Structure formats: structure tokens, C-alpha cells
Amino acid sequence: MLRGLRLAFTIIFCSACLIFVLSVAGLSPETNDSVEYQNAAHNLLKNNLLYAGEINKSIDYRLFSKRTAGYPLFLIFQNNVSWVVGLASALLLILNYFLGLGILSTLTKKRKANHTYSWIFLLNVPLFLHTSFVMADLLLASIINLAVFVHCQKQTPWCKKIVTLSVLWCLGVLVKPVILPSILLSPIVFAYLGFKQRKFYFSSLLPGLVFVLVSFFNQQQTGVFEYSSISTINLGQYNSKLLIAEKYGYDSAQSYAFKSEFMVPRNKDAYLNYKKNLQYLATETIFTNWPSYLKIHLLGSVKMILDPGRYELYTFLGIAPSAFSLTEMIYAKDWQKLKLFMFSDIWVLLVFAVLFIVNVFKFLVFAFSLKKLREYLYFSFIFLYFFAVVGPVGAARFMLPISVLYLVFCSVGWARVSDFFQKRSKS
């Protein structure tokens, strides 16, 4: 058992070293997101602007608030040097592995669970591939896993625990806006903890304070009081557009994206109108067709769980992406285009098939851990939150912030399954 654990960690460590070598060689894959994060870091350092585009080109006012400051500051701290960023990512990968082991130890003392966790960690291909990307997902996962680990330490005094969790919550919100809606619940959570401990902790106000300060800063740049423009962009370009694809077909979705409401805002007045008009168009589209939207929203959550990591593998291997959106083709039932797309690289398709089977297995054993989720309500909240907020565009990358926690409970579930069959065989 211990030999298997050592072997698994050796492979993980070697993978982290490979990521570092790729970074040193300048072979780390580049994505649109990574370019925007690097631009934001450069502009923040050189121009005192959190702008995710090139400042010497036509201004897109959405890019003043699209990327929050957390990850650009993380890049600045590393002087935005590729090999340093690669080293940091490799260390974060190893850190997340051990944080997962630490969390798992609070749930079960069974060695078979540790063994299972180590090996399915190796099969989490999107996590390893994302480690080589200049993207915020791995950093957010580290913050979430650290927060859960802190919460699981029963010997830590509540006062220190609440302060630490408040700070980590702030950091998480600064890294990616995906957890921004959770701020609405922060007063409830900390009020409950304060009531339980008969003491109010002013640190509980920090997440809300971060929201106000960042939104105010963005208002100075764009004229709009908002935390991030990414919510409006996702609402229009993904949520409502995918709904149109599912309801009326792929061609209708493409025509929908060319409406005047989607025009790039070049000044403050244009951005204000863009945000107002696009939000109205998208919300009206969704509420008018809410049964269809609910269906694709739920399918997005399922897709996030089962996605083998198509985007990650294609990006890592440098395979040119399709001119068509895979998700749109599925929702629009454009089977001909989908067939041509899927069978263009047979060997890649085989890899996807294997990883898909692995993901199905992980989900099934995860289901056996639901009893533990009932015992630890905060785990249930974390999973339900991410499953709910992902939306129709669900993909493996959106699973990354909770992927290690997911593997922890998969390991707990597999331990329960194996114990069940052992008892059956003995009886």
C-alpha cells in the first residue's frame, strides 16, 4: 500500500517537473484567457490600470473589469516570468495533492482511501494540463482546498479559523468572480458562526468590503458600478446564445450573436448601453424560454462532471480548435457537423473515451460518499454551489476549483464500495 502511494506521488512530482521544464523552454500553451491575464498584469504594473487588453489598440471597455486583480497580482509577484510562473504552478499542483490528503484524513482513516485518492488524482488529466496554462483556476483551487483544510482542523480556535476563512474567501473572490455570488451568503454564514460562538467577528465583513471597493474602482474606469464584466459577457455570449442554439438551431444562435447589443463598447457611454441592453436581451430570452434554459443549465452541470477535458487536451497538444462550438452543435442537434468534428482525430477521440469512462466511474463512487456529505454540510454546499453556477457552458475547466475535493469524496465512496463487497464475500 505504502509502495503504491510512493509510486503515485513520484509520478505526480515528475509531472510537476515536466510542467516546469515546459515553462523554462517557453512551450507552455497560450490561451485567450492567459493573454488577458498577462495583459492585465502588465498594465497594472506599467500603467496602473487593470486592463486585460493591449492599451495601445482600440479600447474595449469590457476589459477594464473582465479580469479581477487576484491572478494578475500573482503574476506580478512572479515578475510575469514564464519559468517562475511554471515553477509556482508545479508547486501549487503538489500543494493541492497534499491538501487533498489532509482533508481526506479528517473523513476516513482507511489506507485504501489514500491509495485510491493518489491514483485517481493522476487520472485527473484536466488538472495536470491546466497546470501548464497561465490561468487562474489552479490558484483558486488552492485557495478553496486550503480553506476547507483549515475548516477541518478541529483543534484550531474558532476566532483564528473565522479570520483565516474570511481572508481566504476574499482572496478567492479576487482570483475569480465565479465565487462572487457566495458573498450574498457570507453575512448569514458568519452571523450563524457568531451566534454559535456568542461573538461577532468584524473579519466577516471583509468579503463584502472587497466587493464594494473593487466595484467602486471599476466605476472610476468604466462608469458602471460592477465587480466584473464577465457575468454580462457570459449571460449574453454563452447562456442565452446556447439557449437559442438548443431552441432554434445553430444558425439562429450565430445570427443572435450578431445583434447590435453585442457590439464592442469603445467608450463609457457605449459600455453603459452595452451592459444595460445586453442584460435586458439575455434575461428576456432566458425567462421567455425558461423550461428550455433550465434543461441546458442542468445539462451543463452534467457536462462539467463528465467532460474528459477536450479543451485542455486540444490546447496542450496545439491542435487547432474547431470553427464551430461543440456545445452549440450538441444543443442544436447538428449531428453531421458533430460527426465530422469528433472523428477528425481518431486517437484523440480514443483518449477522450477512456477519460470519459474514468469520469463516469468517479461519479458513481462519488454517489456512495453522499452519506459523508450529509455529515459535513459545508462540503455539500461547496459542491452544490459549483454545480449550480456553472451554467450551460459547463466544461472540465469549471470543475477544477473543486476537482480535488471531488476526488477526496470519490476516494471515500470507493472505500465504502470495496468494504461493501468485502462484507458480501465474507458472508
N, C-alpha and C positions, 0 to 999 in steps of 0.2 A: 504493500500500500504506500509506504513512505517512498519507495523507489519510484513508483508511478508519479507521485507528487513532485519529486525532484526532477523527473524527466519532463513533466508538463511545464514546470517553471523554467527549466533550461530552454525549452522551445520558445516560451514567451520572451525570455531575456534575449535570445538570439534574434527573434523577430524585431524587438525593440532596437537592437544594434543595427539590423538591416535598414530600418527606417532612418536611423541616424546617418548611416553611410549614404543612403539615397539623398538625404538633405545636404550632406557635405559635397556630394557630386553634382548638386543642383538639379536632381532628377525628380524632385517632389512634384506631383501633379498639380496643375493650376486650374482652378475653377472660377466661375464668375464671382462667387461669394468670397473666395480668397483674395481676388484682385480688389474687391471693395473693402475688405478688412485692411489690406495693406495700404490702400489709398487713404483710408480713414486714419491709420496710424501715422502715415507720412504727413498728411495735412494737419493733424493735431500737433505734431512735433514742430513742423516748419511754419505753419500758417495760423496756428491757434484756432483751427476750425475742425469740427468733427464732420468732415465731408467725405463721402465714400466714392467720389468720382475724381476725375482729373480737373483740378481747379482752373487750368489754362484752356479748357474746352468749354463748349456750351453748357451752362449750368442747368442741372436737373434738381429742382428744389426738393424732390423726394429724398435725395441722397444726403441732405443735411441731417436727417433724423433716422434714416433707414437702419444704420448700424449703431448700436449703443456703444458706450465708451469702454466697457469692460475688456473685451478682447483686443481692440486696438491698443489700449494701455499695456496689456500683457505683451503685445508685440514690441511696443516701445521699450519696455523694461528689458527686452532681449536685443535691443538696438535694431530690431527688424532684420537681423542677420539669419540667413536661411539655415545654416548648420546649428546655430544656437536654438532656433525655433524647433528644429528637428530633434535636438537633444532634449529640450523641455517636453516635447510631445512623447518621446520614448519613455521619459521618466514618469510622465502622467499615466501612461499605459500600465507600467509596473505598479505605480501607486494605486490605481484603480483595482488591479488584481488583488493586492493585499487588503485594501479596504473591503472588498467583497468577502474575502476570507474572514476578516474581523467581524463583519456583520453576520456572516453565516454561523460563526462560533457562538453568537448570542441566541441563535434559533435552535441549533442542534449540536450535540457533541459527537455525533456519529462520524467516524472517519470516512465512511463511504460517501457521505455528502461532500466532504472536502475534495475527495478524489474526483467525484462527478463534476463538481464545480470547475476544477482545474482543466479538465479535458473539454468540457463544453465551452469554456472560456476561449480555448484555442479554436473552436469551431465558429466563434463569433467573427466571421470574416469582415463584415462592415466596420466593426470596431477597429480591427487592425489596419484596414485600408484607410480609414479616416484619420488614423494617427499620422499618416504621411501627408494629409491635407492641411493647409493653413486655414482652418475653420474652427469655430467656437464650440462645437459640440462636445469634444473631449474635455475641454476645460469645464463646461457646465456639468458634465457627468461627474467630474472630480469633486466639484463643489457639492453636488447633491449627495454623492456617496459619503463624503466627509461629514455632511450634516446628519445623515442617517446614522453613521458610525458614532458620532458624538451623542446623538439621542439615545443610542443603545447602551451607553455606558452608565449603568445604574449607580455606580459609586460616585459619579460626578455630581456635585451640589447643583440644585435647580437654578440658583442665581447665575452661576457660571455657564450652565447649559443654555439658558434662555438668551443671555448676552451673546454667546457664541453662535447660536442658531440665528439670531437676528442679523448679525454681521454677515453670516454665510448667505442668508436669504437676500440681503442687499447685493452681495457680490453676484449671486445667481441672476438677479433681475438686471444688473448692469451688463452681464455677459450676453444674455439672450432674452428678448422680450417674451419668449414663449411662456415663461412663468409669471409674467406680469399680472394676468387675471387672478393669480393666487393672492395678490396683495389685498384684494377685496375681503379675503377671509382672515387676513393677519390680525385685525382687531379682535375678531371672535376667538381665534386660537389663543392669542396672548391674554385676552380677558379671562378665558377659561383657566389658563395656567396661573394667572394672577389670583383668581378666586380660589383655586385649589391650594395655592401657597400662601394665601392671605397677604399678598403683597403685589403692588403694581410695579412693573419694570419699564422704565422710560425707553429702554432699548427696543421695546416692541414697536415703537413709533418710527424706527429707522427705515423700514421698507417703504412706508407711505411718504416719509420725508424725501427719500431718493426719487420717488415718482414725481413729486411736486417740483423739486429742484431741476431735474432733467427736463421735465416738460416746460418749465419756465425758460430754461436755457434754449431749448428748441424754438420757443416762441420768439425769442430775440432774432433768430436766424430766418425763420420761415413765416412768422406772423400767425402761426397756429399753435395753440397750447395742446401739445400731444407728446407722448413718451416716445413713440416710434411710428414712422410711416408704414412699416412693414405690415401692420394689421390691415390698413386700407388697401395696400398692394395685393395682399393675399385674398382679401374679400372680393376684389374685382377680377384679378388675373387668374385666380385659381378656383375659389369656392363657387362663385356664380358662373364662371366660364365652364367649369366641369359640369355644373347643373344643366346648362344649355346643351352641352355635348350629349349628356345622358337623355335629355328630354327631346331634343330636336335634331341631333346628329352632329358629326364633326364639322361639316362645312358651316353650319349655323354658329357653332362655337367660335370658329375663326372669324366670321363676319361680326359677331358680337364684340370681339376684341378690338375691332377697328372703329368702334363707335367714338364719337368726339369726346366722350367722358374719359377715354383712356389716353388722351393726348398728353405728352410730357409737359409739365408746368415749368416755364422758364423764368418766372418772377413770382413775387409774393402773392399778388392778386390772382394770378393763374393757379398757384398752388392751393389757395383757399377755395377757389371754384372747383378745382380738380377733386379735392378731398370731399367737399360737400356733394357734388354731382355724382361722383363715383360711388360713394356710400349710399346715396339715395337709389341709384340704379341697381346696385348689387343687392341691397336689402329688399327692395321691391321685387326683384327677380326671385330671390330665395323665399320670401313669405308668400308670394303668389303660387309657388310650386313647392311648398314645404314638405309634402309627403315624399316627393322625388328627392329633395335635398336631404331629408333625414336618412333615406336609404343609402345615398352615396357617401354621406358622412360616416355612417356605421361601417360601410364597406371600406372606407379609408382607414379606419381603425384596424380592421382585419388585415388589410393590405400592409399596414405598418408592422404588424406582428409576424406575418408570414413572408414578407419580401426578402428574397435571398441576398439583396444588395446589388441590384442591377446597375444602378447609377455609380456606386462605388467601384465596382469591378471594371466597368467601361472606362471610367475616368482614370483609374490606376493604370490600366493597360494602354491608355491613349487611343482607344477605339472611338472613332467619330460618332457622336450621338445621332440618332435618327432625326430627320427634319420634322417628324411628327411626334406628338406627345403620346406615349404608351398608355397613360391613364385615360386620356381623351379617346383614344381608339377603342379601349375596353368599354368605357361608358357609352360611346356612340355605336358600339357593336359593329365596328368596321373590321370584320374578320379577315377580309382579303389583305388589307394593309398590315394587320396584326400578324398574319401568317408570314408575309414577306419579311417583316421586321424580325420576328422571332427566329426564323430559320436562316437568317443571313450569316450567322456564326454558330455552326452546329456544336463545336466543342465548348463554347461559352454557354450555350443552352444546356449542355450536359452538366456543367458545373452548377448552373442555376437550379437544375432539377435536384441534384444531390443536396444543395444547401436548403432548398425548399422542403425536402423530406426531413432534414435535420430540424428546421423551424417548426414543422408540424409536430415532430416528436417532443420538442421543447415545450410547445403549447400544451400538449396532452399531459406531460408530467407536471407542468405548472398548475394545471387544474387540480392535481392531487394535493397541492400545497394550500388550497383555499382555506382549510381549517386554520392554518397559521395566520393567514391574512385576517381572519376574524379575531384572532387573539391580539394582533398588532394592527390596530385601526389606522395608524399613520401610514403603514405600508399600503393598505387598501386605498387610502386617499391619494397617495402618490401615483399608483397605477391607474386608478380611475380618472384622475386628472389628465394624465398624458394621453390615455386612450380617448378621452372626450375632446381635447383641444386640437388634436392633430388635423381633423377635417378631411375633406375628400381627397386631398393630395397625399395622403398617408404613404410613407416610404420608410425604408430601413433606417435612414439617417435621423428621422424623427424619433426613433426608438432608442437612439444612442444614449441620451441623458439618463435613461432608466434601464439600459441594457444589462448592466452589472447586477442591479437589484433583481431584475428579471431572472438572470442566471442563478442567483442565490436561491430564489424560490423554486426554480426548476430543479435544483440540486436537492432541496428539501422534499420536493414532490417525488423525485426518483428514489430517494431513500425510503419514503413511505411505500412506494410501489414494490420495491425489492423486499422490504420487510413483509408486506402482504403475501407475496408469492412464497417466501421462505416459510411463513407460518402455514400456508396451504400445503406445501410439500411435506412438512413435518407431520401435519395432521392426516 
